[in-house]
Amino acid sequence: MSRVVVIGATGHIGSYLVPRLVRGGHDVTALSRGLRGPYHESPEWKAVTTVTVDRAQRDAAGTFGAQVAALRPDVVIDLVCFTAASAAQLVEALRPSRPLLVHCGTIWVHGPALRVPVTEDEPRTAYGEYGTGKAAIEELLHRETRSGGVPAIVLHPGHISGPGWPVITPAGNLDPAVWTQLATGGALALPDHGLGVLHHVHADDVAQAFELALTRPAAIGASFHVVAAQSMTLRGLATGTARWFGREPVLDFVDWAEFGRRTAPEHAEATREHTWRGITASIARAQQVLGYAPRYDPLGALHEALTWLAAHGQADVGGQPF
């Protein structure tokens, strides 16, 4: 049994991961801000030690890493680190005891794809604060491992989906009206002939990969994509969604200028951010080294998400069963 500390334990991934770890016989300490419980209740949480901590405040005070190290973990799973400075503070505090550190990255360490599927060995071409921050953390952690310090593994999820929160829609954004249009036969505008690519992954499949990483020494010092077995185009996701309601989608393929006129600015920008990278991520390394085997395809993950959204009044599907 390992003593495992999970940072960001009640989020999308942690809500699935923590129960998995308990069932696997680990002694789990869950760190979170304590603002809410996990997305899904399960009896395993009764066996978990919970610690309420505001990482941003502790980082600013320079004490977060020491607080984690004081828990004497064998493994630290960091699901909510977004800057190299934050990662460096944690690593420095862990260096004397050298527990395994498993970090949650993102496929957005890759910029616009030049060839697909994108492998973990492609040069990092991230852009934007989120992607560049994660790429800097990845480099820091691998440098730390190579130097004989804290051993680290980096997992790069795609668009994390599942029941309990809004997910990226077949239009590549968070506009709930997309679900309504596909469910009721309304016209859905899509740019680039609907050929933009998204690579979703169910949160429980991400949790599976983190659990596997704990017992795979060969994974130390490497990065792994954690996504569904296949990516899908916007038109493919729209078609699959509409068919849940017994219809074909009504798709209106438009140029980007027209898409921007028809779509709220924040949703149009999200679509650009999600499709311009064109990432189809290879999972061959995760399959071979971790034994990763995703249970959900993108439509399966979205179906669970939409079922929850509709049941909780966050998506209007016209009252139709699906």
C-alpha positions in Angstrom: 0.0 0.0 0.0 1.3 3.5 -1.0 0.6 6.7 0.8 -0.8 8.9 -2.0 -1.5 12.6 -1.9 -3.8 13.9 -4.6 -3.8 17.7 -5.1 -7.0 19.0 -6.6 -8.8 15.8 -5.5 -12.4 16.9 -6.0 -12.1 18.0 -9.6 -13.0 16.3 -12.8 -10.3 13.7 -12.7 -9.9 13.4 -8.9 -13.6 12.6 -8.4 -13.0 9.4 -10.3 -9.3 8.8 -9.3 -9.6 9.0 -5.5 -12.2 6.1 -5.3 -10.0 4.1 -7.7 -7.0 4.6 -5.5 -8.9 3.5 -2.3 -10.2 0.4 -4.1 -6.6 -0.3 -5.1 -5.6 -0.4 -1.4 -3.8 2.9 -1.2 -3.8 5.3 1.8 -5.2 8.5 0.2 -5.0 12.1 1.4 -7.1 14.5 -0.7 -6.1 18.1 -1.0 -8.6 20.7 -2.2 -9.9 24.2 -1.5 -12.9 22.6 0.2 -15.4 24.7 -1.7 -17.4 21.7 -2.7 -17.3 17.9 -2.6 -16.4 15.6 -5.5 -18.6 15.5 -8.6 -19.7 12.0 -7.7 -20.2 10.6 -4.3 -18.9 7.1 -3.5 -18.4 5.2 -0.3 -14.7 5.1 -0.8 -14.4 8.8 0.2 -15.1 7.7 3.8 -11.7 6.1 3.9 -9.9 9.3 2.6 -8.1 11.9 4.7 -9.2 15.3 3.5 -7.1 18.5 3.8 -8.5 21.9 2.9 -5.8 24.2 1.4 -5.8 27.1 -1.0 -2.8 26.4 -3.2 -2.6 29.9 -4.6 -2.3 31.4 -1.2 0.2 28.8 0.0 2.3 29.2 -3.1 2.4 33.0 -2.6 3.6 32.4 1.0 6.1 29.8 -0.2 4.7 27.1 2.0 2.6 24.8 -0.2 5.4 22.4 -1.1 6.4 22.0 2.5 2.8 21.3 3.5 2.7 18.5 0.9 6.1 17.1 1.9 5.1 17.0 5.6 2.4 14.4 4.7 5.3 12.0 3.9 3.8 10.7 0.6 5.1 7.9 -1.4 3.3 9.4 -4.4 2.1 12.9 -5.2 -0.5 13.3 -7.9 -0.8 16.9 -9.0 -3.9 17.7 -10.9 -4.0 21.5 -10.5 -0.5 22.9 -11.3 -0.4 25.6 -13.9 2.9 27.4 -13.7 6.5 26.4 -13.6 7.1 28.5 -10.5 4.4 26.5 -8.6 5.8 23.2 -9.9 9.4 24.3 -8.9 8.3 25.0 -5.3 6.7 21.6 -5.0 9.6 19.8 -6.5 12.1 21.6 -4.2 10.1 20.5 -1.1 9.8 16.9 -2.3 13.5 16.5 -3.3 14.8 15.2 0.0 12.2 12.3 0.2 11.9 11.8 -3.6 8.3 10.5 -3.9 6.9 9.7 -7.3 5.3 12.9 -8.8 2.6 12.4 -11.4 1.6 15.6 -13.1 -1.5 16.5 -15.1 -0.5 18.3 -18.3 -2.6 18.8 -21.5 -2.5 18.0 -25.2 -2.3 21.8 -25.6 1.5 21.6 -25.1 1.2 21.0 -28.8 0.4 23.9 -31.1 -1.1 23.5 -34.6 -0.4 19.9 -35.7 1.9 19.4 -38.7 1.4 15.6 -38.8 -1.1 13.3 -37.2 -1.4 11.5 -35.0 0.7 13.7 -32.8 3.1 11.8 -30.7 4.7 12.8 -27.4 8.0 13.2 -29.2 6.9 16.1 -31.3 8.6 19.4 -30.6 6.6 21.6 -28.2 4.9 24.4 -30.0 2.4 25.5 -27.4 0.8 29.0 -27.5 -1.4 30.8 -25.0 -0.9 31.0 -21.3 -2.3 27.6 -20.5 -0.4 25.6 -23.0 2.9 27.3 -22.6 2.6 27.0 -18.8 2.0 23.3 -19.0 4.9 22.9 -21.5 7.2 24.7 -19.1 6.2 22.5 -16.2 6.7 19.4 -18.4 10.3 20.4 -19.2 11.0 21.3 -15.6 9.8 17.9 -14.3 11.7 15.9 -16.9 14.8 17.9 -16.3 14.4 17.1 -12.6 14.1 13.4 -13.3 17.1 13.3 -15.5 19.2 15.0 -12.8 18.4 12.3 -10.3 15.9 14.4 -8.3 12.2 13.8 -7.9 11.0 11.1 -10.3 8.2 12.4 -12.4 5.6 11.3 -15.0 3.5 13.6 -17.1 0.1 12.7 -18.4 -1.5 14.9 -21.1 -5.3 14.6 -21.2 -7.5 15.9 -24.1 -10.9 17.6 -23.6 -12.0 16.0 -20.3 -15.7 15.0 -20.4 -18.2 13.3 -18.2 -21.3 13.9 -16.1 -21.2 16.8 -13.7 -20.0 19.8 -15.6 -20.3 21.6 -19.0 -18.2 19.9 -21.7 -16.9 20.9 -25.1 -19.7 20.6 -27.5 -19.7 19.4 -31.1 -19.2 23.0 -32.1 -15.9 23.1 -30.1 -17.2 25.4 -27.4 -19.4 25.5 -24.3 -22.5 27.0 -25.8 -25.5 25.0 -24.4 -27.6 26.1 -27.4 -25.5 23.6 -29.5 -27.2 20.7 -27.7 -30.6 22.3 -28.3 -30.0 22.7 -32.0 -28.8 19.2 -32.5 -31.6 17.7 -30.4 -34.5 19.6 -32.0 -33.4 19.9 -35.7 -32.2 23.5 -35.6 -29.5 24.6 -38.0 -26.0 24.5 -36.5 -23.3 26.7 -38.0 -19.9 25.2 -38.2 -16.7 26.7 -39.7 -14.2 24.9 -42.0 -16.8 22.5 -43.4 -17.1 21.0 -39.9 -13.7 19.4 -40.3 -12.1 20.8 -37.2 -10.9 18.0 -34.9 -11.5 17.5 -31.2 -10.0 14.8 -29.0 -12.2 14.2 -26.0 -11.6 11.8 -23.2 -13.8 10.6 -20.3 -12.6 11.7 -16.9 -12.6 8.1 -15.7 -10.3 7.1 -18.5 -7.9 9.8 -17.4 -8.2 8.5 -13.8 -7.4 5.0 -15.1 -4.1 6.3 -16.6 -3.1 8.1 -13.4 -3.8 4.9 -11.4 -1.7 2.8 -13.8 1.2 5.2 -13.7 1.7 4.4 -10.0 2.9 0.9 -10.8 4.8 1.5 -14.0 8.5 2.3 -13.3 9.2 2.4 -17.0 7.0 5.4 -17.3 9.2 7.6 -15.1 10.7 10.5 -17.0 8.2 10.2 -19.9 5.1 12.0 -21.1 1.9 10.3 -22.2 -1.2 11.3 -24.1 -4.4 10.3 -22.4 -7.3 10.6 -24.8 -10.0 8.4 -26.5 -8.8 5.9 -29.0 -9.9 8.2 -31.9 -10.5 11.9 -32.3 -13.6 13.2 -34.1 -14.4 16.1 -36.4 -17.1 18.6 -35.5 -19.4 17.3 -38.1 -18.9 13.7 -36.9 -19.7 14.7 -33.3 -22.7 16.7 -34.5 -24.0 13.8 -36.5 -23.6 11.3 -33.7 -25.3 13.7 -31.3 -28.3 14.3 -33.5 -28.8 10.6 -34.1 -29.4 10.1 -30.4 -32.6 12.0 -31.1 -33.5 10.1 -34.2 -32.6 12.7 -36.7 -29.8 13.8 -39.0 -28.1 17.2 -38.1 -28.9 20.3 -40.0 -25.4 21.7 -40.6 -24.7 25.1 -42.1 -21.0 25.3 -43.1 -19.9 28.9 -43.0 -16.6 30.8 -43.1 -15.0 32.1 -39.9 -16.4 35.7 -40.4 -19.9 34.4 -40.7 -19.4 32.0 -37.8 -18.3 34.9 -35.6 -21.4 36.9 -36.6 -23.7 34.0 -35.6 -22.0 33.0 -32.4 -21.4 34.9 -29.2 -17.8 36.2 -29.1 -16.7 33.9 -26.2 -18.0 30.8 -27.9 -16.5 31.7 -31.3 -13.1 32.2 -29.7 -13.4 28.9 -27.9 -14.1 27.1 -31.2 -11.0 28.7 -32.7 -8.9 27.7 -29.7 -10.2 24.1 -29.8 -10.0 23.5 -33.6 -7.0 25.5 -34.9 -4.6 23.2 -33.2 -5.9 20.2 -35.2 -4.6 17.7 -32.6 -5.2 14.0 -33.0 -3.1 12.6 -30.2 -1.5 9.2 -30.4 -2.1 6.9 -27.4 0.3 4.2 -28.6 2.9 5.0 -25.9 0.3 5.0 -23.1 -1.1 1.7 -24.3 2.4 0.1 -24.5 4.0 1.4 -21.3 1.0 2.1 -19.0 -1.4 -0.5 -20.3 -3.9 2.3 -20.9 -7.2 1.1 -22.4 -9.8 3.8 -22.7 -13.4 2.5 -22.2 -15.1 5.5 -23.8 -15.1 6.8 -27.3 -15.8 10.6 -27.7 -19.5 10.1 -28.3 -19.9 7.8 -25.3 -18.2 10.4 -23.1 -20.5 13.2 -24.5 -23.6 11.1 -24.1 -23.0 10.7 -20.4 -22.3 14.4 -20.1 -25.4 15.5 -21.9 -27.6 13.0 -20.0 -26.4 14.8 -16.8 -26.7 18.3 -18.2 -30.3 17.7 -19.4 -31.3 16.1 -16.1 -30.0 19.1 -14.2 -31.5 21.8 -16.4 -28.2 22.8 -17.9 -29.0 21.7 -21.5 -32.4 22.0 -23.2 -33.0 19.0 -25.5 -36.7 19.7 -26.0 -37.8 17.2 -23.4 -36.8 14.3 -25.7 -35.5 11.0 -24.4 -32.2 9.8 -25.7 
